[in-house]
Amino acid sequence: MATRVALIGSGIFAREEHLPAIRATQLLQLTAIYSRSHASAKALSEGLSDVELYSEDQEGRSYEDLLKSDDIAGVVIALPILVQPDYVRKALSAGKHVLAEKPIAKDVATATDLVNWYNSSIKGPNKPTFTIAENFRFLDSYAYGASQARTLGRVLEFRTKVSMFVQPGGKYFETPWRKKPEYQGGFLLDGGVHFIAGTRLLLGEEAAPVKASAFTAQLQEHLPPVDTLNATVLLKNGSSGTISISFGTAFRGSEYAVACEGGTVTVSRGKVTVNKDGKEDVKEFPDEGSGVKQEIYAWAESLVKGEANPLQSPEEALQDLILLETCLRSGENKGTPFDVK
């Protein structure tokens, strides 16, 4: 029997990614949609049947009312960064399984408090699972690249380069809470945490980042507080590498590369290139999409098994945020190195 779930939020990502992914997963049944207004919840539900609509402008149909429903076992939460932790707490307190969008919170302090609260306050034999939706960890190309890197021995160095220009008028830029961010990093937090997750996945635990020195800048007036980050990162095994992310540059494209004792792995736009023993092997993943369908399916499987997928653990998402915040703090301090902890 499919697990009955609710989608919390009706924004761009909920509409374009989460809703289709939930509907494509036979292990899940979409039972309800919640949004601040009935109009936005109704718009998201267009063409759907047997879906209950909840919103704050309907009597007896608030978020709290949704959480009282015994027909709903879990919720997928896709809300603005600042408000999401409160919705997560309420859902878990009501006994609902949670899959919440990244980043886990606006900063490390808030995220740590949330994780500690969950681990100390939510108990019992039927304890609901708390997971974070980081789709980069479920992209087929990154998963394959990481598996190949693990066969090549010690990481010698790495480089992550992601360059783009977020222009006024774009669908994500025109979201009010993104246009005037009240959280650190702006797009570097909201989007950049994806690239940190992909980097950490490729590096693996033995080459986890331990110290970072970074310079940050706001290259575009419409992208406050900063839109560009260039960091040098020391790894657990003594090696080092670089992370370069910009949402306000004329450069375009992305590349994640890891050099190991036995060869190199490069991931770029659904393509993985492995160089080993003087031979180059290229594998393409034209149908991997955004990774959201894969992550939703992984969550659905975890609900059936009764055990959270470790790739979706809040602790994993917290590590992404810690590395990113460390780089941002270093940038604020003119490149002063900080421990990643």
Secondary structure, DSSP 8 states (H G I E B T S, - for coil): --EEEEEE--SHHIIIIIHHHHHH-TTEEEEEEEESSHHHHHHHTTT--S-EEEETTSTT-SHHHHHT-TT--EEEE---TTTHHHHHHHHHHTT-EEEEESSSSSSHHHHHHHHHHHHHH--STT---EEEE-GGGG-HHHHHHHHHHTTS-SEEEEEEEEEEE--TT-TTTTSHHHHS--STTTHHHHTHHHHHHHHHHHH-GGG-EEEEEEEEE--STTS-S--EEEEEEEETTS-EEEEEEESEEEEEEEEEEEEETTEEEEEETTEEEEEETTEEEEEE-TT-TTSHHHHHHHHHHHHHHTS--GGG-HHHHHHHHHHHHHHHHHHHTTT--EE--
